[in-house]
Amino acid sequence: MDQHDFDLLEKHMPHDPELKSLWEDHVLYKKQVEKLENKPFRTPAEEQTLKQLKKQKLEVKTKLIVMLDRLKEQDA
């Protein structure tokens, strides 16, 4: 995501609860992934959790990008 995407998020999040929710989910998953990745050793269960979190983060980011693309078209 580039600066224009972040600007769009700032502009539209206060008026779009779905967009805000997706962004909050993305940030939450990002923090959880970073926390697990920064551990010097992960158990097999943590490895599985990490894979699931990365998948969820990617799904949310994909939805965010689709919404941002629509907003870019509207603003154009």
HTML snippet that shows the backbone in 3Dmol.js (N, CA, C, O; Angstrom):
<script src="https://3Dmol.org/build/3Dmol-min.js"></script>
<div id="view" style="width:600px;height:400px;position:relative"></div>
<script>
const pdb = `
ATOM      1  N   MET A   1       0.837  -1.179   0.000  1.00  0.00           N
ATOM      2  CA  MET A   1       0.000   0.000   0.000  1.00  0.00           C
ATOM      3  C   MET A   1       0.880   1.240   0.000  1.00  0.00           C
ATOM      4  O   MET A   1       1.889   1.311   0.701  1.00  0.00           O
ATOM      5  N   ASP A   2       0.475   2.206  -0.798  1.00  0.00           N
ATOM      6  CA  ASP A   2       1.276   3.424  -0.893  1.00  0.00           C
ATOM      7  C   ASP A   2       0.627   4.565  -0.104  1.00  0.00           C
ATOM      8  O   ASP A   2      -0.409   4.385   0.535  1.00  0.00           O
ATOM      9  N   GLN A   3       1.252   5.729  -0.161  1.00  0.00           N
ATOM     10  CA  GLN A   3       0.765   6.879   0.610  1.00  0.00           C
ATOM     11  C   GLN A   3      -0.649   7.280   0.190  1.00  0.00           C
ATOM     12  O   GLN A   3      -1.464   7.678   1.022  1.00  0.00           O
ATOM     13  N   HIS A   4      -0.928   7.170  -1.110  1.00  0.00           N
ATOM     14  CA  HIS A   4      -2.264   7.513  -1.602  1.00  0.00           C
ATOM     15  C   HIS A   4      -3.325   6.618  -0.954  1.00  0.00           C
ATOM     16  O   HIS A   4      -4.415   7.080  -0.616  1.00  0.00           O
ATOM     17  N   ASP A   5      -2.994   5.329  -0.784  1.00  0.00           N
ATOM     18  CA  ASP A   5      -3.915   4.401  -0.135  1.00  0.00           C
ATOM     19  C   ASP A   5      -4.173   4.816   1.311  1.00  0.00           C
ATOM     20  O   ASP A   5      -5.312   4.794   1.777  1.00  0.00           O
ATOM     21  N   PHE A   6      -3.108   5.192   2.015  1.00  0.00           N
ATOM     22  CA  PHE A   6      -3.265   5.626   3.401  1.00  0.00           C
ATOM     23  C   PHE A   6      -4.093   6.914   3.483  1.00  0.00           C
ATOM     24  O   PHE A   6      -4.897   7.086   4.399  1.00  0.00           O
ATOM     25  N   ASP A   7      -3.889   7.804   2.529  1.00  0.00           N
ATOM     26  CA  ASP A   7      -4.684   9.036   2.488  1.00  0.00           C
ATOM     27  C   ASP A   7      -6.169   8.722   2.282  1.00  0.00           C
ATOM     28  O   ASP A   7      -7.039   9.318   2.916  1.00  0.00           O
ATOM     29  N   LEU A   8      -6.434   7.779   1.387  1.00  0.00           N
ATOM     30  CA  LEU A   8      -7.824   7.367   1.148  1.00  0.00           C
ATOM     31  C   LEU A   8      -8.433   6.753   2.406  1.00  0.00           C
ATOM     32  O   LEU A   8      -9.586   7.019   2.745  1.00  0.00           O
ATOM     33  N   LEU A   9      -7.646   5.932   3.087  1.00  0.00           N
ATOM     34  CA  LEU A   9      -8.127   5.327   4.332  1.00  0.00           C
ATOM     35  C   LEU A   9      -8.510   6.404   5.337  1.00  0.00           C
ATOM     36  O   LEU A   9      -9.586   6.359   5.932  1.00  0.00           O
ATOM     37  N   GLU A  10      -7.630   7.359   5.518  1.00  0.00           N
ATOM     38  CA  GLU A  10      -7.902   8.449   6.467  1.00  0.00           C
ATOM     39  C   GLU A  10      -9.156   9.222   6.087  1.00  0.00           C
ATOM     40  O   GLU A  10      -9.949   9.607   6.946  1.00  0.00           O
ATOM     41  N   LYS A  11      -9.321   9.439   4.807  1.00  0.00           N
ATOM     42  CA  LYS A  11     -10.450  10.235   4.326  1.00  0.00           C
ATOM     43  C   LYS A  11     -11.784   9.492   4.501  1.00  0.00           C
ATOM     44  O   LYS A  11     -12.785  10.101   4.878  1.00  0.00           O
ATOM     45  N   HIS A  12     -11.799   8.189   4.230  1.00  0.00           N
ATOM     46  CA  HIS A  12     -13.058   7.454   4.154  1.00  0.00           C
ATOM     47  C   HIS A  12     -13.398   6.618   5.389  1.00  0.00           C
ATOM     48  O   HIS A  12     -14.560   6.262   5.582  1.00  0.00           O
ATOM     49  N   MET A  13     -12.416   6.300   6.222  1.00  0.00           N
ATOM     50  CA  MET A  13     -12.703   5.457   7.391  1.00  0.00           C
ATOM     51  C   MET A  13     -13.767   6.038   8.333  1.00  0.00           C
ATOM     52  O   MET A  13     -14.615   5.294   8.825  1.00  0.00           O
ATOM     53  N   PRO A  14     -13.739   7.350   8.592  1.00  0.00           N
ATOM     54  CA  PRO A  14     -14.757   7.875   9.519  1.00  0.00           C
ATOM     55  C   PRO A  14     -16.197   7.678   9.029  1.00  0.00           C
ATOM     56  O   PRO A  14     -17.130   7.676   9.831  1.00  0.00           O
ATOM     57  N   HIS A  15     -16.375   7.513   7.711  1.00  0.00           N
ATOM     58  CA  HIS A  15     -17.706   7.417   7.116  1.00  0.00           C
ATOM     59  C   HIS A  15     -18.041   6.005   6.642  1.00  0.00           C
ATOM     60  O   HIS A  15     -19.160   5.745   6.199  1.00  0.00           O
ATOM     61  N   ASP A  16     -17.072   5.097   6.735  1.00  0.00           N
ATOM     62  CA  ASP A  16     -17.273   3.741   6.210  1.00  0.00           C
ATOM     63  C   ASP A  16     -16.876   2.714   7.264  1.00  0.00           C
ATOM     64  O   ASP A  16     -15.698   2.382   7.391  1.00  0.00           O
ATOM     65  N   PRO A  17     -17.853   2.207   8.024  1.00  0.00           N
ATOM     66  CA  PRO A  17     -17.541   1.267   9.106  1.00  0.00           C
ATOM     67  C   PRO A  17     -16.872  -0.025   8.615  1.00  0.00           C
ATOM     68  O   PRO A  17     -16.033  -0.594   9.314  1.00  0.00           O
ATOM     69  N   GLU A  18     -17.240  -0.481   7.423  1.00  0.00           N
ATOM     70  CA  GLU A  18     -16.622  -1.708   6.889  1.00  0.00           C
ATOM     71  C   GLU A  18     -15.142  -1.483   6.604  1.00  0.00           C
ATOM     72  O   GLU A  18     -14.306  -2.323   6.936  1.00  0.00           O
ATOM     73  N   LEU A  19     -14.825  -0.364   5.998  1.00  0.00           N
ATOM     74  CA  LEU A  19     -13.437  -0.032   5.706  1.00  0.00           C
ATOM     75  C   LEU A  19     -12.645   0.094   7.002  1.00  0.00           C
ATOM     76  O   LEU A  19     -11.529  -0.414   7.104  1.00  0.00           O
ATOM     77  N   LYS A  20     -13.216   0.762   7.978  1.00  0.00           N
ATOM     78  CA  LYS A  20     -12.552   0.929   9.270  1.00  0.00           C
ATOM     79  C   LYS A  20     -12.312  -0.420   9.932  1.00  0.00           C
ATOM     80  O   LYS A  20     -11.231  -0.666  10.468  1.00  0.00           O
ATOM     81  N   SER A  21     -13.295  -1.279   9.899  1.00  0.00           N
ATOM     82  CA  SER A  21     -13.181  -2.607  10.503  1.00  0.00           C
ATOM     83  C   SER A  21     -12.083  -3.433   9.822  1.00  0.00           C
ATOM     84  O   SER A  21     -11.287  -4.093  10.490  1.00  0.00           O
ATOM     85  N   LEU A  22     -12.051  -3.386   8.499  1.00  0.00           N
ATOM     86  CA  LEU A  22     -11.010  -4.119   7.764  1.00  0.00           C
ATOM     87  C   LEU A  22      -9.623  -3.597   8.122  1.00  0.00           C
ATOM     88  O   LEU A  22      -8.694  -4.381   8.315  1.00  0.00           O
ATOM     89  N   TRP A  23      -9.482  -2.284   8.211  1.00  0.00           N
ATOM     90  CA  TRP A  23      -8.183  -1.704   8.549  1.00  0.00           C
ATOM     91  C   TRP A  23      -7.768  -2.128   9.962  1.00  0.00           C
ATOM     92  O   TRP A  23      -6.614  -2.488  10.194  1.00  0.00           O
ATOM     93  N   GLU A  24      -8.707  -2.081  10.895  1.00  0.00           N
ATOM     94  CA  GLU A  24      -8.392  -2.479  12.269  1.00  0.00           C
ATOM     95  C   GLU A  24      -8.007  -3.953  12.345  1.00  0.00           C
ATOM     96  O   GLU A  24      -7.093  -4.324  13.081  1.00  0.00           O
ATOM     97  N   ASP A  25      -8.706  -4.788  11.584  1.00  0.00           N
ATOM     98  CA  ASP A  25      -8.358  -6.216  11.537  1.00  0.00           C
ATOM     99  C   ASP A  25      -6.957  -6.403  10.970  1.00  0.00           C
ATOM    100  O   ASP A  25      -6.163  -7.185  11.493  1.00  0.00           O
ATOM    101  N   HIS A  26      -6.663  -5.678   9.893  1.00  0.00           N
ATOM    102  CA  HIS A  26      -5.343  -5.785   9.266  1.00  0.00           C
ATOM    103  C   HIS A  26      -4.240  -5.410  10.259  1.00  0.00           C
ATOM    104  O   HIS A  26      -3.232  -6.109  10.360  1.00  0.00           O
ATOM    105  N   VAL A  27      -4.427  -4.329  10.977  1.00  0.00           N
ATOM    106  CA  VAL A  27      -3.428  -3.879  11.953  1.00  0.00           C
ATOM    107  C   VAL A  27      -3.280  -4.912  13.068  1.00  0.00           C
ATOM    108  O   VAL A  27      -2.164  -5.206  13.496  1.00  0.00           O
ATOM    109  N   LEU A  28      -4.386  -5.456  13.533  1.00  0.00           N
ATOM    110  CA  LEU A  28      -4.346  -6.460  14.589  1.00  0.00           C
ATOM    111  C   LEU A  28      -3.577  -7.701  14.131  1.00  0.00           C
ATOM    112  O   LEU A  28      -2.700  -8.188  14.846  1.00  0.00           O
ATOM    113  N   TYR A  29      -3.904  -8.211  12.944  1.00  0.00           N
ATOM    114  CA  TYR A  29      -3.194  -9.381  12.421  1.00  0.00           C
ATOM    115  C   TYR A  29      -1.713  -9.092  12.240  1.00  0.00           C
ATOM    116  O   TYR A  29      -0.868  -9.938  12.530  1.00  0.00           O
ATOM    117  N   LYS A  30      -1.405  -7.903  11.762  1.00  0.00           N
ATOM    118  CA  LYS A  30      -0.002  -7.531  11.563  1.00  0.00           C
ATOM    119  C   LYS A  30       0.761  -7.585  12.884  1.00  0.00           C
ATOM    120  O   LYS A  30       1.869  -8.119  12.943  1.00  0.00           O
ATOM    121  N   LYS A  31       0.175  -7.037  13.935  1.00  0.00           N
ATOM    122  CA  LYS A  31       0.833  -7.045  15.244  1.00  0.00           C
ATOM    123  C   LYS A  31       1.000  -8.470  15.771  1.00  0.00           C
ATOM    124  O   LYS A  31       2.041  -8.813  16.333  1.00  0.00           O
ATOM    125  N   GLN A  32      -0.027  -9.294  15.587  1.00  0.00           N
ATOM    126  CA  GLN A  32       0.050 -10.668  16.060  1.00  0.00           C
ATOM    127  C   GLN A  32       1.110 -11.465  15.294  1.00  0.00           C
ATOM    128  O   GLN A  32       1.844 -12.260  15.882  1.00  0.00           O
ATOM    129  N   VAL A  33       1.183 -11.246  13.985  1.00  0.00           N
ATOM    130  CA  VAL A  33       2.191 -11.922  13.161  1.00  0.00           C
ATOM    131  C   VAL A  33       3.590 -11.489  13.599  1.00  0.00           C
ATOM    132  O   VAL A  33       4.478 -12.322  13.776  1.00  0.00           O
ATOM    133  N   GLU A  34       3.778 -10.184  13.772  1.00  0.00           N
ATOM    134  CA  GLU A  34       5.100  -9.685  14.189  1.00  0.00           C
ATOM    135  C   GLU A  34       5.503 -10.259  15.543  1.00  0.00           C
ATOM    136  O   GLU A  34       6.660 -10.624  15.748  1.00  0.00           O
ATOM    137  N   LYS A  35       4.557 -10.335  16.453  1.00  0.00           N
ATOM    138  CA  LYS A  35       4.853 -10.864  17.787  1.00  0.00           C
ATOM    139  C   LYS A  35       5.340 -12.317  17.689  1.00  0.00           C
ATOM    140  O   LYS A  35       6.329 -12.689  18.321  1.00  0.00           O
ATOM    141  N   LEU A  36       4.647 -13.122  16.902  1.00  0.00           N
ATOM    142  CA  LEU A  36       5.060 -14.520  16.757  1.00  0.00           C
ATOM    143  C   LEU A  36       6.362 -14.651  15.976  1.00  0.00           C
ATOM    144  O   LEU A  36       7.206 -15.483  16.309  1.00  0.00           O
ATOM    145  N   GLU A  37       6.527 -13.840  14.946  1.00  0.00           N
ATOM    146  CA  GLU A  37       7.751 -13.916  14.139  1.00  0.00           C
ATOM    147  C   GLU A  37       8.985 -13.503  14.935  1.00  0.00           C
ATOM    148  O   GLU A  37      10.090 -13.967  14.655  1.00  0.00           O
ATOM    149  N   ASN A  38       8.801 -12.639  15.917  1.00  0.00           N
ATOM    150  CA  ASN A  38       9.936 -12.157  16.700  1.00  0.00           C
ATOM    151  C   ASN A  38      10.351 -13.119  17.811  1.00  0.00           C
ATOM    152  O   ASN A  38      11.360 -12.897  18.479  1.00  0.00           O
ATOM    153  N   LYS A  39       9.587 -14.172  18.007  1.00  0.00           N
ATOM    154  CA  LYS A  39       9.966 -15.156  19.021  1.00  0.00           C
ATOM    155  C   LYS A  39      11.176 -15.949  18.517  1.00  0.00           C
ATOM    156  O   LYS A  39      11.217 -16.338  17.349  1.00  0.00           O
ATOM    157  N   PRO A  40      12.151 -16.188  19.380  1.00  0.00           N
ATOM    158  CA  PRO A  40      13.329 -16.944  18.941  1.00  0.00           C
ATOM    159  C   PRO A  40      13.003 -18.407  18.639  1.00  0.00           C
ATOM    160  O   PRO A  40      13.689 -19.045  17.840  1.00  0.00           O
ATOM    161  N   PHE A  41      11.961 -18.938  19.275  1.00  0.00           N
ATOM    162  CA  PHE A  41      11.538 -20.313  19.034  1.00  0.00           C
ATOM    163  C   PHE A  41      10.027 -20.374  19.079  1.00  0.00           C
ATOM    164  O   PHE A  41       9.397 -19.783  19.957  1.00  0.00           O
ATOM    165  N   ARG A  42       9.437 -21.103  18.115  1.00  0.00           N
ATOM    166  CA  ARG A  42       7.995 -21.258  18.090  1.00  0.00           C
ATOM    167  C   ARG A  42       7.636 -22.741  18.187  1.00  0.00           C
ATOM    168  O   ARG A  42       8.272 -23.594  17.568  1.00  0.00           O
ATOM    169  N   THR A  43       6.618 -23.019  18.967  1.00  0.00           N
ATOM    170  CA  THR A  43       6.123 -24.386  19.066  1.00  0.00           C
ATOM    171  C   THR A  43       5.381 -24.721  17.771  1.00  0.00           C
ATOM    172  O   THR A  43       5.034 -23.818  17.008  1.00  0.00           O
ATOM    173  N   PRO A  44       5.135 -26.005  17.516  1.00  0.00           N
ATOM    174  CA  PRO A  44       4.343 -26.361  16.325  1.00  0.00           C
ATOM    175  C   PRO A  44       2.968 -25.680  16.314  1.00  0.00           C
ATOM    176  O   PRO A  44       2.480 -25.288  15.255  1.00  0.00           O
ATOM    177  N   ALA A  45       2.351 -25.540  17.480  1.00  0.00           N
ATOM    178  CA  ALA A  45       1.049 -24.869  17.549  1.00  0.00           C
ATOM    179  C   ALA A  45       1.190 -23.400  17.169  1.00  0.00           C
ATOM    180  O   ALA A  45       0.333 -22.851  16.476  1.00  0.00           O
ATOM    181  N   GLU A  46       2.267 -22.765  17.619  1.00  0.00           N
ATOM    182  CA  GLU A  46       2.497 -21.357  17.265  1.00  0.00           C
ATOM    183  C   GLU A  46       2.786 -21.210  15.778  1.00  0.00           C
ATOM    184  O   GLU A  46       2.372 -20.232  15.157  1.00  0.00           O
ATOM    185  N   GLU A  47       3.493 -22.173  15.208  1.00  0.00           N
ATOM    186  CA  GLU A  47       3.756 -22.151  13.754  1.00  0.00           C
ATOM    187  C   GLU A  47       2.443 -22.222  12.987  1.00  0.00           C
ATOM    188  O   GLU A  47       2.252 -21.517  11.997  1.00  0.00           O
ATOM    189  N   GLN A  48       1.540 -23.082  13.456  1.00  0.00           N
ATOM    190  CA  GLN A  48       0.233 -23.220  12.807  1.00  0.00           C
ATOM    191  C   GLN A  48      -0.574 -21.929  12.950  1.00  0.00           C
ATOM    192  O   GLN A  48      -1.217 -21.472  12.005  1.00  0.00           O
ATOM    193  N   THR A  49      -0.524 -21.358  14.145  1.00  0.00           N
ATOM    194  CA  THR A  49      -1.220 -20.093  14.389  1.00  0.00           C
ATOM    195  C   THR A  49      -0.656 -18.998  13.487  1.00  0.00           C
ATOM    196  O   THR A  49      -1.409 -18.200  12.928  1.00  0.00           O
ATOM    197  N   LEU A  50       0.650 -18.962  13.347  1.00  0.00           N
ATOM    198  CA  LEU A  50       1.300 -17.963  12.494  1.00  0.00           C
ATOM    199  C   LEU A  50       0.835 -18.102  11.049  1.00  0.00           C
ATOM    200  O   LEU A  50       0.525 -17.107  10.393  1.00  0.00           O
ATOM    201  N   LYS A  51       0.786 -19.320  10.561  1.00  0.00           N
ATOM    202  CA  LYS A  51       0.311 -19.537   9.184  1.00  0.00           C
ATOM    203  C   LYS A  51      -1.123 -19.049   9.019  1.00  0.00           C
ATOM    204  O   LYS A  51      -1.459 -18.412   8.021  1.00  0.00           O
ATOM    205  N   GLN A  52      -1.969 -19.354  10.009  1.00  0.00           N
ATOM    206  CA  GLN A  52      -3.374 -18.943   9.935  1.00  0.00           C
ATOM    207  C   GLN A  52      -3.502 -17.418   9.988  1.00  0.00           C
ATOM    208  O   GLN A  52      -4.282 -16.827   9.242  1.00  0.00           O
ATOM    209  N   LEU A  53      -2.730 -16.793  10.873  1.00  0.00           N
ATOM    210  CA  LEU A  53      -2.767 -15.331  10.980  1.00  0.00           C
ATOM    211  C   LEU A  53      -2.320 -14.669   9.679  1.00  0.00           C
ATOM    212  O   LEU A  53      -2.919 -13.687   9.240  1.00  0.00           O
ATOM    213  N   LYS A  54      -1.273 -15.207   9.067  1.00  0.00           N
ATOM    214  CA  LYS A  54      -0.792 -14.649   7.796  1.00  0.00           C
ATOM    215  C   LYS A  54      -1.858 -14.779   6.717  1.00  0.00           C
ATOM    216  O   LYS A  54      -2.047 -13.870   5.909  1.00  0.00           O
ATOM    217  N   LYS A  55      -2.552 -15.912   6.709  1.00  0.00           N
ATOM    218  CA  LYS A  55      -3.612 -16.116   5.726  1.00  0.00           C
ATOM    219  C   LYS A  55      -4.748 -15.117   5.951  1.00  0.00           C
ATOM    220  O   LYS A  55      -5.246 -14.514   5.001  1.00  0.00           O
ATOM    221  N   GLN A  56      -5.157 -14.943   7.219  1.00  0.00           N
ATOM    222  CA  GLN A  56      -6.226 -14.001   7.533  1.00  0.00           C
ATOM    223  C   GLN A  56      -5.810 -12.572   7.188  1.00  0.00           C
ATOM    224  O   GLN A  56      -6.608 -11.800   6.658  1.00  0.00           O
ATOM    225  N   LYS A  57      -4.565 -12.226   7.490  1.00  0.00           N
ATOM    226  CA  LYS A  57      -4.060 -10.887   7.193  1.00  0.00           C
ATOM    227  C   LYS A  57      -4.107 -10.627   5.685  1.00  0.00           C
ATOM    228  O   LYS A  57      -4.504  -9.546   5.248  1.00  0.00           O
ATOM    229  N   LEU A  58      -3.704 -11.614   4.903  1.00  0.00           N
ATOM    230  CA  LEU A  58      -3.720 -11.472   3.451  1.00  0.00           C
ATOM    231  C   LEU A  58      -5.143 -11.322   2.920  1.00  0.00           C
ATOM    232  O   LEU A  58      -5.393 -10.512   2.027  1.00  0.00           O
ATOM    233  N   GLU A  59      -6.075 -12.101   3.471  1.00  0.00           N
ATOM    234  CA  GLU A  59      -7.475 -11.994   3.039  1.00  0.00           C
ATOM    235  C   GLU A  59      -8.028 -10.599   3.315  1.00  0.00           C
ATOM    236  O   GLU A  59      -8.709 -10.012   2.474  1.00  0.00           O
ATOM    237  N   VAL A  60      -7.727 -10.078   4.506  1.00  0.00           N
ATOM    238  CA  VAL A  60      -8.202  -8.746   4.872  1.00  0.00           C
ATOM    239  C   VAL A  60      -7.558  -7.689   3.976  1.00  0.00           C
ATOM    240  O   VAL A  60      -8.224  -6.758   3.522  1.00  0.00           O
ATOM    241  N   LYS A  61      -6.263  -7.840   3.728  1.00  0.00           N
ATOM    242  CA  LYS A  61      -5.565  -6.860   2.888  1.00  0.00           C
ATOM    243  C   LYS A  61      -6.130  -6.878   1.463  1.00  0.00           C
ATOM    244  O   LYS A  61      -6.270  -5.831   0.832  1.00  0.00           O
ATOM    245  N   THR A  62      -6.446  -8.050   0.973  1.00  0.00           N
ATOM    246  CA  THR A  62      -7.029  -8.161  -0.364  1.00  0.00           C
ATOM    247  C   THR A  62      -8.368  -7.422  -0.429  1.00  0.00           C
ATOM    248  O   THR A  62      -8.635  -6.696  -1.387  1.00  0.00           O
ATOM    249  N   LYS A  63      -9.208  -7.612   0.596  1.00  0.00           N
ATOM    250  CA  LYS A  63     -10.488  -6.907   0.644  1.00  0.00           C
ATOM    251  C   LYS A  63     -10.280  -5.396   0.733  1.00  0.00           C
ATOM    252  O   LYS A  63     -10.995  -4.619   0.101  1.00  0.00           O
ATOM    253  N   LEU A  64      -9.289  -4.998   1.528  1.00  0.00           N
ATOM    254  CA  LEU A  64      -8.975  -3.572   1.652  1.00  0.00           C
ATOM    255  C   LEU A  64      -8.578  -2.978   0.309  1.00  0.00           C
ATOM    256  O   LEU A  64      -9.042  -1.900  -0.063  1.00  0.00           O
ATOM    257  N   ILE A  65      -7.732  -3.674  -0.405  1.00  0.00           N
ATOM    258  CA  ILE A  65      -7.244  -3.178  -1.692  1.00  0.00           C
ATOM    259  C   ILE A  65      -8.401  -3.056  -2.684  1.00  0.00           C
ATOM    260  O   ILE A  65      -8.460  -2.097  -3.453  1.00  0.00           O
ATOM    261  N   VAL A  66      -9.318  -4.021  -2.671  1.00  0.00           N
ATOM    262  CA  VAL A  66     -10.485  -3.952  -3.562  1.00  0.00           C
ATOM    263  C   VAL A  66     -11.318  -2.718  -3.234  1.00  0.00           C
ATOM    264  O   VAL A  66     -11.746  -1.991  -4.131  1.00  0.00           O
ATOM    265  N   MET A  67     -11.543  -2.490  -1.946  1.00  0.00           N
ATOM    266  CA  MET A  67     -12.322  -1.312  -1.538  1.00  0.00           C
ATOM    267  C   MET A  67     -11.599  -0.019  -1.909  1.00  0.00           C
ATOM    268  O   MET A  67     -12.225   0.933  -2.376  1.00  0.00           O
ATOM    269  N   LEU A  68     -10.285   0.015  -1.701  1.00  0.00           N
ATOM    270  CA  LEU A  68      -9.524   1.215  -2.038  1.00  0.00           C
ATOM    271  C   LEU A  68      -9.535   1.471  -3.540  1.00  0.00           C
ATOM    272  O   LEU A  68      -9.602   2.619  -3.977  1.00  0.00           O
ATOM    273  N   ASP A  69      -9.470   0.415  -4.319  1.00  0.00           N
ATOM    274  CA  ASP A  69      -9.549   0.586  -5.785  1.00  0.00           C
ATOM    275  C   ASP A  69     -10.881   1.198  -6.193  1.00  0.00           C
ATOM    276  O   ASP A  69     -10.928   2.048  -7.082  1.00  0.00           O
ATOM    277  N   ARG A  70     -11.968   0.772  -5.545  1.00  0.00           N
ATOM    278  CA  ARG A  70     -13.292   1.356  -5.839  1.00  0.00           C
ATOM    279  C   ARG A  70     -13.306   2.841  -5.451  1.00  0.00           C
ATOM    280  O   ARG A  70     -13.837   3.680  -6.178  1.00  0.00           O
ATOM    281  N   LEU A  71     -12.716   3.144  -4.297  1.00  0.00           N
ATOM    282  CA  LEU A  71     -12.686   4.545  -3.847  1.00  0.00           C
ATOM    283  C   LEU A  71     -11.847   5.406  -4.788  1.00  0.00           C
ATOM    284  O   LEU A  71     -12.178   6.566  -5.033  1.00  0.00           O
ATOM    285  N   LYS A  72     -10.777   4.847  -5.308  1.00  0.00           N
ATOM    286  CA  LYS A  72      -9.943   5.590  -6.268  1.00  0.00           C
ATOM    287  C   LYS A  72     -10.744   5.927  -7.519  1.00  0.00           C
ATOM    288  O   LYS A  72     -10.645   7.030  -8.056  1.00  0.00           O
ATOM    289  N   GLU A  73     -11.547   4.950  -7.980  1.00  0.00           N
ATOM    290  CA  GLU A  73     -12.378   5.194  -9.156  1.00  0.00           C
ATOM    291  C   GLU A  73     -13.422   6.274  -8.889  1.00  0.00           C
ATOM    292  O   GLU A  73     -13.706   7.101  -9.756  1.00  0.00           O
ATOM    293  N   GLN A  74     -13.997   6.262  -7.674  1.00  0.00           N
ATOM    294  CA  GLN A  74     -14.992   7.283  -7.321  1.00  0.00           C
ATOM    295  C   GLN A  74     -14.377   8.662  -7.245  1.00  0.00           C
ATOM    296  O   GLN A  74     -14.995   9.646  -7.653  1.00  0.00           O
ATOM    297  N   ASP A  75     -13.153   8.740  -6.721  1.00  0.00           N
ATOM    298  CA  ASP A  75     -12.485  10.027  -6.546  1.00  0.00           C
ATOM    299  C   ASP A  75     -11.913  10.578  -7.851  1.00  0.00           C
ATOM    300  O   ASP A  75     -11.580  11.759  -7.950  1.00  0.00           O
ATOM    301  N   ALA A  76     -11.805   9.696  -8.854  1.00  0.00           N
ATOM    302  CA  ALA A  76     -11.186  10.114 -10.114  1.00  0.00           C
ATOM    303  C   ALA A  76     -12.074  11.034 -10.913  1.00  0.00           C
ATOM    304  O   ALA A  76     -11.692  11.471 -11.998  1.00  0.00           O
TER     305      ALA A  76
END
`;
const viewer = $3Dmol.createViewer("view");
viewer.addModel(pdb, "pdb");
viewer.setStyle({}, {cartoon: {color: "spectrum"}});
viewer.zoomTo();
viewer.render();
</script>
